[in-house]
Amino acid sequence: MVDGLNSLATIDQVLYISAAPIHRLRSSSAFTHVLHSRYRSKDDLSAYVSHPDHLRVVEATMPIWEDIMSVDWIADEAPGILKPRAGSVGTVTLLKVKENVTDEAKKEIMEVVVKEKSREISVGENFSPARAKGFSIGSVAYSKDLGEVEVNEELVKGKVGDYVEDTIIVEFVVPTS
């Protein structure tokens, strides 16, 4: 499954794609793998989703899926690197904000997340709500190795916790190929 997903890096619209087993999950969910990919635009993401190679991999792996979730966002700022270093540690944080949270509050949440993470980070508001199970803000940050990973969950929670209903935090090691 992982090899099939990673093979999709050859699709023209894909800037970066990496599938890996989850190292640590902080959530009541039972996810086992993470797929992180980057595209130039929403149009490129749409082209990837309908690409025959992507559809073939989805069809081949779907029978083993127990649960799937997707959060898509456009980063306000492009990350300094598009392809994280092999062996580095990715931390995906997904936030489900409470009902009736204003756009201004969502912007504040994203600013706090960026400020409190000292690593390479991308953060944004989800534009695919149907596949996200109510999670509306996502971020991915990269560290050199597992020893460097320090989740600032409590610090962020202390500053914007009144707006947040639920959080999922996933850590994974970027594959070597």
Salt bridges, closest charged atoms under 4 A:
ASP44 OD2 - ARG40 NH1 3.62
ASP67 OD1 - LYS133 NZ 2.26
ASP72 OD2 - ARG131 NH2 2.39
GLU116 OE2 - LYS159 NZ 2.65
GLU125 OE2 - LYS106 NZ 3.25
GLU171 OE1 - ARG24 NH2 2.81
GLU171 OE2 - ARG26 NH2 2.56
